[in-house]
Each structure stands twice: as structure tokens, then as C-alpha cells.
Amino acid sequence: MAARKQQEVLTVGDREVTISNPSKVLFPQAGHTKRDLVRYYLAVADGALRGSGGRPNVLVRYPNGIDGEFFYQKRAPASRPEWIEVVALRFPSGRTAEEVVPRDAAALAWMANLACLELHPHPVRAEDLDHPDELRVDLDPVPGVTWDQVRQVAAEVRATLDDLGLTGWPKTSGSRGLHIYVRIEPRWTFAEVRRAALAFAREVERRVPALATSKWWKEERHGVFLDYNQNAKDRTIAGAYSVRPRPDARVSAPLTWDEVPDCDPADFTLATMPARFATRGHVHADMDARAFSIEPLLELSERHEKEGLGDAPWPPHYVKQSGEPPRVQPSKRRQPRVPLIEVVRAEKKADALDELERWKAGHPEIAAHLQPADILVDAMRGRYATWTRIRINLQHVPEDLRQSAVNDE
């Protein structure tokens, strides 16, 4: 006879939340269980709800922990408590889905029970799904870029925002980057907010061209990429206090600007954040005190257009936009500017990285010339899950060695 699965019933406010298999280990290295995850979100609930509450959220589920398969679930589970709120979203693909809108700590606990490590809110409120109230500046360092360079770019982001009369609120991404949010008036469409974000990214790139880039194609990037497309409709990033699938259970930590120059993202984890939150509270509590206009950024965008800088590429699954340049990777153009080869595709990132190491072992003369940013690891997002593609930029490989790599592709 099969053993009955362990369960715990928590009373959260006036709700009861059942936690199934609470002792299941989700972070093998750190030893954190599902029970730990639930307790974490209850401890930081006020801050997490300020960041992700009242917004539709994509469920990113890790049912077998961070070393197992994970999947994106846009549609709220049919078997859910009646008090879990949902809202229907229409996506660029034309499909619709009812997504979860957490409103209280009980909802966060219920999501954690589904092994949703991360909170992935859309930049809109459930009451108005067409007009974002956040402009998101996502600082994404290319491989080999140090945390110190990310902080340098963040300082330039702050200065640029100040010059435009805007206020940014920084947080660690919980991985290698930083996010800066600007609370904006919900008067503009997703396309307009994205256009404002693109103009901002280009302005930061103009100010510190050696450190930052707005180039969409990975083979053209260097330094820290300002991912303007995170402001396109249907794009989400990890919310404030979101736990990330890292071995140390790192979290996305809201910061003050005074903390940015000296902070270490590794200091903010599932184990350490509750004490910080109990002591400091939500350091972005005043974010909603003022919402800004993006007109200065739209005016900057107009100046860019007059100077010949039109739209930039959109993500691949979006309908081709009016004025968008050819959505063709530089390496795939008839006269490619970048010598790029693909070396592996795999369902799991770990398998792809293992195959990369075998490729490097088989091509030691080429591997010796590669720099960290030359290895492009792409998380290719399908409808419900991701797969991994690895490409190699041969720009630093001597011409006489490139052909052998191309022949093996």
C-alpha cells in the first residue's frame, strides 16, 4: 500500500493553505525545502506583494527542485481555491489565458506550494491590462563581465534618469544583473513604453559606449546589455523578493542607491532576506508615491529617429512591427558581419554545457582563442518550457583556424 503523502495545513490570515510534501527538497545544495520556501514568502509577504501583488503573474514551476525540469504556466490551475484571483490576458500570439493575481500572503503561500520559486509579474495592474505602470531597465551582463561593471552602468543609469527628471528604484536580479524600475503613469501603451525604454538604453549606451550596449543580437553585444524588450507586452522579469533557481537560493533584493556601490548579490538569499526585511522593511515602500511621465523619453526617441535611429528588433515570436529592421541575426545575413557557428542544441542546459566542453576538447586550438563573451548560451523559450542552444563567435579566432570549425558545424 502506497504511503500517504505528507501534508501541512497553514492558517494565513483567514485562509487555509494546504502544503503538500512540505519536506521536499527544492535546493539540494542549500538544503531548502518547500516548507522553507513557503515560510520565506510569508516572511517577506508585504514587500513581495508590493512588487507582484495585484498584477497577473506567470507561474514558473520547479516541481522537482532546481535540478529538475521546470516549466512556465501562464494558465492558472483549474483546481484552485475560490479565493485565488485570476484575470484574462491576451497575448501577442492571439492566445488568451487566465493568470493568477496574488492579493495576499495566502496567495503567495499557495503559489509556493506549487513549487513556484519565482514571482513573474507583468508590468500592469489587473484593473488595466493595456497600460503599464512600470518602465523596467534590465541590466544583463554578457559572459565575462564583472559585477563591478554592472554597478558602473547602474550608476550611469541613475545619472541619466536624474537628467530626465525620473526616479529609479534598483534591485538585484537574483542572478548576475540589476533591475531598475521607474513608476510611470498608466497612460501609454506597451509599444510606447518599449519605445521609451529603447531610447533610454541607447542614451546610456551613448554615454558609456565601452561599458553598455543596446544591441539586441547577442553576437553584437559587449559589456552590459540594457534589455529594452523586457518592456514589450507579455514579457516578465523576476519580481522584488523573488527566489531564483540558484544553488544558494539567491533572491531579487530591493536596494537603496546608497547600497549599490558596495553590495554583493550573494548576500541576499532565502535564508538571509527575512532578517533584513524584518529590520529594514521594504526599502522601495515609497515607489508608489509618485508616478512619472515618459514624455521626455518619447521626445528622445523622436530625436533618435530624426538622426536615423529607428526601431530595433523585437523578440522572435512577435508579429513583425512597422518600421522594425530586418529580424535577421547578423551572422545569418548574406554578408555576415560576425563569424558565428552553432555547436549544440539540447533540452537541458547542463547537457548543452557538457557537449560544449566536449567540442572545446575536440578543438583545442580554437578554444584557446575564445573569450567568455564569445560563447553564446541561448535559453530558447518554447510555449511551456525552454531548451538550450550554444553558439560560438569566432571573431577572435585566426582566419586560418576558422574553416575547420565551420566544416564541423
N, C-alpha and C positions, 0 to 999 in steps of 0.2 A: 504494500500500500504506500503510495507516494506521500512524503511528508508535506504537511500543510505549510505554505509559505508564511514567513513571519510578517506580521503587520503591527503598526502602531497607529493609534488614533490621537491626533493632536487637536486641542481646542485653541483656535486662533480667533480672538475676538468672540463673535457669536457664531462662528463657523466651526464645523468639524472637518478635519482633513485627514484622510487615511494615507499613511505612508506604507507602501508595500516594500518588503525586503529592505528594511532600513539599514541593515548591516552590510549591504552590498558595497564592495569597494569600487569607487569610481576613479580614484587617483592612486594607483598602486605604489608609486614611489613615495608619495607623502602619506599614504595610508588613509586618506579621507574617504568616508562612506557617504551613502545617500543621506543618512541621518545628519551628518556634518554639513552637507550642502543645504538641507532644509533649515537647520539651525542658523547657518550663516545668513541666509536670505531673511530670516526673521529678525536677526540682529541688526541688519542694515536696511530694513524694510522702508523706513521713511525716506532715506536717500535714494534707494533703488526705485521707489515709486515716483519720486520727483523726476527721475530721469526717464523711466519707461512706463510709468503708470498713465492711464488714460489714453494710451496710444496702442494701435494694433501692433502685435509682436509676432515675428516668425519664431516658431519653436525649433531650436537646434538641439536635437536629442542624441545622447550618448548612452543608450540602454545597457551597454556592456563596458562602460567606463571609457577613459580617453584612449586606451589602447585598442578598443574595438571599433566596429563600424559606427558611423554617425550619419544622421540624415536631417534634412530640412523639412519641416512640416508646416506648410502655410495654413492648411485647413485645421481648424480646431477639432479635436476628437469628438466624435458623435456622442460617446458615453462620457459626459462631463457633468459636474454638479450644475443645478439650475442657476446657481448664483455666479457662475463664470460667464462674464460678459463677452460677447463677440460682435464684430462688425464686418460687413461685407465689403471687400476691396475688389476693384477691377484693375487688372494688370496690363502692362503694355502689350502682352501677347493676346489680350482679349479675354482671357480666362478670369474667373472670379473665385473668391474663396472667403470664407468667414474666418477671420483671425481673432485670436484671444486678445482681450483688452484687460490687463490687470488693473484692479482698482484698490486692492487692499492687500495686507500681508498674507491673508489666507490664499489669495490667488497666486502669490509668489510661491508659497509652500506647495500648492497643488502642482504648479509648473515644475518645481524642483523634484517632486515625486515622479514626474515623467522623465527624469534624468535630463532636464533642460539645464545644462550648465550655464549657458549664456542667455542674456536678455538681448533681443534684437529688435528694438522698436523702430517703427517708421518715423520720419520727422514731421508727422502730422498728428493732430488730436482726433479722437474718434468722432467728435462733433463736426469736423470739417476735414474731409479726406483729400481735398483738392488743393489746399493752400498750406504749404509747410510753414511752421513757426520756428524752425531751426535751419541755420546755414551751418554745414558741417565741414570743417577743414581737417582733412585726414592726412597726417604726415606719415608716409610709408617709405622707410629707408630701403634702398636696394641692398642686396647682399654685400657684406664687407664694410658697410657704413657704420660708424660708431655711434653710440648713444650721445656722445658729446656733440656730434654734428647735428643730430636730431634737435638737441636743445638749442644749438645756434640758430637753426632755421626757425624754431619756435619763437625765439627772441625777435627775429625779423618779422614773423607773422604778427606778433603783438605790436611791434612798431608800425607796421603797415595798417593794422586795424585802427590804431590810435590816430594815424594820419587821416583815415577815412571817417573818423568820428564814431567808430564801432567798438564794442567791448566783447572780448573773447574770454571763454572760460575753459581752461586746459584740464585735460586728464590723460593719464597714461592709457594706452590702448589695451594694456594687459599682455602685449606681445613686445614688439620692438619699436613701436611708434608712439605718436601722440595724437590725440584728437583735441581740437579746439572748437567749441560750439559758440555760435552767435545767436542770441534770441532775436527773432525778427517778427515784424508784424505779418500776420497771415493774410496778406493781400495779393501775393504773387503766385503764379503757377509753378509747378515743378520745373518746367522748361526755363522759366525766367530765373528761378533760384539757381539752377545749374549754370546758366549763362553768367550770373553774378559770381559764382564760385570759380568758374573758368577764368574770368577776368582777374579775380583775386590771385589765383595760382600763377597766372602769367606775370602779374605785378611783382609778386615775391621772387619769381624766377629772374625778372629783370634786375631786381636789387641785389640778389646774391646768386648770380649765374653759376658760380663754381660749386655752390652748395645745394641748390634746389632745382627741380625741374617740373614742368607741367606736361611733359611728353607722355602720351598715352601708351605707345608701344614700348614694351619692356626693353627691346634691343636698342632703343634710343635714349633710355634713361641713364641718369647718373645721380649720385647723391641721394637726396630725399625727394620723393615724388609727392606732389600735392594732388591727391586724387579727387579732382573736381567731379568725376562721375558718381561719387558717393551721394551726390545731391540729385541724381536722376530718380524718377519715380520707380518704386519697387526696390530700391537699394537700401540696405540696412547695415549698421555697424553696431558693435558691442556697446551696450548702454552703460551708464555710470554704475559702478559696483558689480558689473557683470563678471562672473567667474570665467576664466579662459581655459581651454584644454591644454594646459602646460603641466609638466611633471610636478612643479611646485605649487600648482593651483593658484597661479597668479591671478589678480583681479584688475579691472579697469578702474583706476583710482582717481577721483576728482582731486585737483590740486589748486593751491593758490599760485599766482605767478611768482611769488617770492620763493616757493618751493622748487620751481622748475630747475633752476641752475644747479642744484645740489642733490636732487632726488635720484633714487635708484629704483627702477620698476620692480626689481626683485624684492623690495621691502614690503610690497603690498600684496598680500596673499589671503586666501580663505581663512588662514589661521590668525593673521595679524590685523586685518582690517576691522573686525568688530571692536577691538580695543581702541583703535584710532577713532572710529566712528563714535564710540561712547564718550571719548574725551573731546573730540573736535566738533562733532556733529557733521552736518552736511555743509562742506565748505563752499558749495555752489547755491546755498539757500537763497541768495539774492538775485539769482539769474532771471527770475520772472519779474523782477521789479521794473525792468524797462525793456521794451521791445523796440528794435531799430528798423529803420527804413533801409532797403537795399538800393535805393536810387543812386547813391554815389558809385556803387559797383556797376550798375547798369549804364551809367554815364561813362564809366571807364571802359566798359565793353564796347560802347559806341565809338569811343576814340580808337580802340584797338581795331575795329572793323574799318574805320577810315584809313588806318595805317596798313591795311591789308591782312590783318589777323582775323579771319572769320571763325567759324565754328571749328571744333576739334572732334575727333572720333568719339562716338557713343559706344557703350558696351555692345557686344556682338548680337545679342538676342533682341535688340531694339529695332523697330522699324527705321529704315533709312530716313534721316531727317533732311529737311530743306536746308541747303547751304552747307551740309556736312561734307568734309573732304572724303575722297575715296577711302572706304573702310578696308584697306589692304595693308597688311603688315609690310614694313619697308623691305624685309627680306624676301617677300613674295612678289615684289614689283618686277616688271620686265627688266629694269636695270636696277637691281637691288643695291641699296647703299650699305647694307650690313650683311656680312657673310655668316649666315646662320644655318645650323643643322639641327634636326630633331634626333635625339638618341633613344628615347624611351617613352612609352605610354603604359600606364598601369592603373589598376583600380585603387591600389593603396599607395600612399606616399612613401611608406617605408620600403616597399618593393621597388618603386621607381628609383629611390636613392641607392638601394643596393645594386641595381642594374647600372646606375651611373658610375659607381665605383668600379664595377667590372669593365665598363667601357674605358675608364681612365687607365685602368691597369693594362688594357689591351692597346692603348695609345699613349704610352708614357711620354714620348717626345712632344706630343700636342698638349697633354695635360700640364706639362711643366710651364707652359706659357699662359695658362688660363689664370685670370684674376677672379676673385669671388663674384663680381658683378657680371662676369661672362656666362655664368651658369644660371639659366632662367628656369625656375621651377614654377610651373603654372598650375594652379588649382582650377581645373575646368569644372564649372558648376553645371550639372545637369538639372533635370526637373526636380529630383528628390535627393540626389547625392552628388558627391564630387569624385572626380578622377584626376590623376596627375600626369602632366606632360612635362618632360625636361628637354630643353633646347640649349644649345651651346653657341655662343657668339665667338667666332674665330677671328675677331678683329685684332687680337694681339698675337695671333699665330702667324709665323712667317709664311709667305705665299707658297714656298716650295713644300710645306707640310700640309697645307690645307686640302689639297686634292685627295690625299689618302683618306681624310676624314669624310669628304664628300662622297667618295666612292663607296664607303661603308655605310652610308646613311640608308 
